[in-house]
Each structure stands twice: as structure tokens, then as C-alpha cells.
Amino acid sequence: MEQRKYYTSSGLVFFNLSFLLLLLLLLSCLSGSAEAYKNYTVGESLGWFDNLEKPTVNYQKWADSKSFSLGDFLIFNTDNNHSVVQTYNFTTYKLCDYEDALDSDTKIWSAADPSNTATFAVSVAVPLLKQGPTYFFSSDYDGDQCNNGQHFKINVTHGQGLPDSLKSPSEQAPAPNSADYNNDDSAPDIVVPSNFNNPHEDKGSDDDDNDVKKESGSVSLFAKSWNMKLYGFMIFLGIICIF
């Protein structure tokens, strides 16, 4: 009996493999539709400057044309006479001043030194770590740069969520009910049933063996027929995924 099952199951190998490949291709198409994390260069080739220096830049218009999600990066190409301030506080943003802001809602990614006579290029990469409204501005010269157009606001959506590389340690720690919580990597005990018998060879007659071979042959032909149909469907599905 065990030998009959072996021959029958081996005849279905092609069918099972084809079905598995079809599922993998379908999942690949579905996952491919999700957008990957993106890097956005603020102001494109014009960089991050106030409108007294770059009068053609409208940062709010630039931001409104984009879709931002958790895990994306904003790249600020500027110099040491302009700062990069990120805040979640609308009042701080409207005042163009972070002096009274809280560390919990405002971060200075790049601070400028207006008294510095040597100007050099600065490039700052800012990850989007919080969902919802986010504001950016440069507060130098008592907010003059911000008032001269160097500011914009965006709305960050959840998207794919934060990648592990941007998550805080507390977010990466397993929950108490997780399978990985307090896991000591010990192997579970193996319980052997009391009625377990060692397998033994089942010596059947030559007629039974011939029947098994005939049955396995018919199953193999059936599997190959379905295999060809599935291959054709996978090619068709692959063409759809490409376009």
C-alpha cells in the first residue's frame, strides 16, 4: 500500500511544481504593484535656497506634485548659509522660528552659520519617520529665508510602513505574545507515539507492481497535460505583469 502511494504521488510532481510556480508568479505581480521607497531631491536641480537667491523655486508647488510615504527620504542640497529644520508643530512652522520648539516635535538637521565667510556645499538626507503633516523651513537671518519662500509642508502617508533600518529598537522588539519573545532557541521535545512501528518492506506480487506502474503512468500523463496548460497560462500572466 505504501509503495502504491509513492508511485502515485511521484506522478503528481509536475502538477504540484507548476501550481507552485503559478502562485509565485501571481504573488510577484501583486507585490510588484507596491511602490518602493523613494528619494526626493528638494527643489530638484535648483536645490534648497531662499527665493532671493533662486527666485524660480516654489517649494510648496514642488511638494504638492509628490506623494510621500513612511521610509522615503528628502534630499536637501544647499550650503552652510541655509538650514534644514523639520517640525510637526504648525505654530513653529508659521513663526519660521524654532527657538521655543520642543525637541520632541522639531529637529534641526542642518544648522547654518551666517557669520561664516567661507561658503561650502551641504547635502542633508532626511528620512520621513512619522505619518501625517510634516513641515520644513530654513530659519536663518531671523526667519528671513523662510519668509522668502524657503519652506513647505507635506503629508506623509503610511505606504509600506517604516523599513526595519529606520525603526527604533522598541519598535523592533517582539511583543510578549510573539513566538520570538524570550526564545532560547531550544529544540522542542520529540514525542514518539506508543503505537509507532518501524516501517517494513511490503512485498507484493508482480501483478500488483504492474498495476501500480500503470496507475502512475496514467497520473503522469494527466499531470503533464495540466503542466502544459499551466505553462501557457503562466506565460500569459507574465506578459500582463510586464505591461
NULUM-170086 format. One line per field, with one value per residue (C-alpha): x, y, z; residue number from 1. Coordinates in steps of 0.05 Angstrom, whole numbers. Example, Ala and Ser with C-alpha at 12.3 -4.5 7.8 and 13.67 -1.06 7.14 Angstrom:
2
u = [246,273]
v = [-90,-21]
w = [156,143]
zamar = [1,2]
This chain:
243
u = [0,56,90,26,21,94,86,20,49,111,67,38,106,100,30,49,111,73,19,72,106,39,27,96,87,20,48,106,57,18,80,109,49,70,115,185,215,236,288,263,312,280,277,307,369,357,369,347,355,312,279,328,380,335,273,244,236,167,178,105,86,142,118,45,65,94,67,107,105,139,211,221,279,282,350,367,424,443,502,524,487,419,390,344,291,236,177,109,87,46,58,134,127,85,132,193,228,248,277,217,203,205,257,200,168,225,293,349,381,430,445,475,526,510,574,616,651,671,612,611,561,519,475,426,384,321,280,205,192,123,56,15,32,106,136,205,237,302,302,366,370,313,267,280,298,234,193,226,198,245,191,139,92,77,31,64,22,34,53,93,109,179,234,270,331,292,252,271,294,228,190,234,228,180,114,103,56,104,136,205,193,241,262,321,328,318,290,222,218,201,144,141,71,67,37,93,121,184,169,177,181,115,130,72,62,86,14,6,71,47,-19,19,62,1,-34,28,34,-37,-28,37,2,-53,-2,37,-26,-43,30,29,-36,-8,57,15,-25,39,68,3,4,77,62,6,54,106,57]
v = [0,49,32,48,116,131,118,158,218,219,224,289,324,362,386,409,445,481,502,528,568,597,621,651,689,715,738,771,810,833,853,889,936,964,1025,1021,1072,1136,1191,1261,1317,1381,1434,1384,1414,1483,1458,1486,1562,1623,1660,1718,1671,1624,1665,1610,1558,1546,1492,1484,1474,1423,1386,1386,1348,1290,1233,1220,1157,1130,1108,1158,1207,1281,1304,1377,1403,1471,1507,1525,1592,1556,1509,1449,1448,1395,1404,1372,1436,1482,1543,1534,1529,1592,1632,1609,1602,1540,1575,1556,1489,1423,1370,1320,1355,1394,1373,1415,1371,1424,1489,1548,1599,1665,1696,1646,1678,1611,1581,1507,1458,1416,1356,1331,1267,1270,1206,1210,1174,1199,1194,1258,1331,1350,1419,1442,1510,1549,1597,1635,1712,1716,1677,1718,1657,1623,1685,1690,1623,1572,1530,1477,1427,1355,1299,1232,1170,1101,1068,1004,1029,1040,992,956,1000,1062,1032,1048,990,990,981,922,885,825,831,789,743,736,669,703,731,700,650,608,573,506,449,422,352,298,254,185,152,87,51,72,14,13,14,-52,-70,-91,-147,-150,-193,-177,-163,-110,-78,-75,-44,9,26,31,77,120,125,149,200,223,235,274,316,331,353,402,422,446,485,518,537,572,609,630,659,698,722,742,785,820,833,864,914]
w = [0,18,-48,-87,-54,-71,-145,-148,-111,-155,-216,-189,-181,-246,-230,-160,-184,-238,-189,-141,-197,-216,-145,-140,-205,-183,-116,-153,-196,-135,-96,-156,-157,-89,-94,-67,-20,-56,-51,-68,-83,-56,-110,-160,-193,-161,-91,-24,-23,-8,-65,-61,-90,-130,-148,-193,-137,-108,-57,-38,-111,-117,-55,-78,-140,-100,-57,6,49,111,95,39,42,26,0,13,-30,-1,32,102,99,98,150,146,201,206,253,267,302,257,302,297,222,216,260,220,286,326,387,432,399,435,418,413,353,319,293,263,211,188,225,187,210,176,204,166,107,75,38,21,-5,43,28,80,76,119,129,137,202,223,189,179,167,167,158,133,133,140,199,187,188,238,193,131,89,110,95,27,6,37,68,50,83,63,85,98,85,115,49,64,134,160,139,196,185,206,264,335,379,416,350,330,397,394,431,494,456,398,381,386,455,506,454,479,411,446,404,425,454,404,427,396,398,437,377,329,289,248,173,137,64,34,-15,-63,-124,-193,-214,-160,-182,-255,-232,-194,-254,-299,-249,-241,-317,-325,-269,-301,-368,-333,-296,-359,-395,-339,-336,-408,-396,-334,-370,-424,-371,-334,-399,-409,-337,-344,-404,-365,-306,-352,-381]
zamar = [1,2,3,4,5,6,7,8,9,10,11,12,13,14,15,16,17,18,19,20,21,22,23,24,25,26,27,28,29,30,31,32,33,34,35,36,37,38,39,40,41,42,43,44,45,46,47,48,49,50,51,52,53,54,55,56,57,58,59,60,61,62,63,64,65,66,67,68,69,70,71,72,73,74,75,76,77,78,79,80,81,82,83,84,85,86,87,88,89,90,91,92,93,94,95,96,97,98,99,100,101,102,103,104,105,106,107,108,109,110,111,112,113,114,115,116,117,118,119,120,121,122,123,124,125,126,127,128,129,130,131,132,133,134,135,136,137,138,139,140,141,142,143,144,145,146,147,148,149,150,151,152,153,154,155,156,157,158,159,160,161,162,163,164,165,166,167,168,169,170,171,172,173,174,175,176,177,178,179,180,181,182,183,184,185,186,187,188,189,190,191,192,193,194,195,196,197,198,199,200,201,202,203,204,205,206,207,208,209,210,211,212,213,214,215,216,217,218,219,220,221,222,223,224,225,226,227,228,229,230,231,232,233,234,235,236,237,238,239,240,241,242,243]
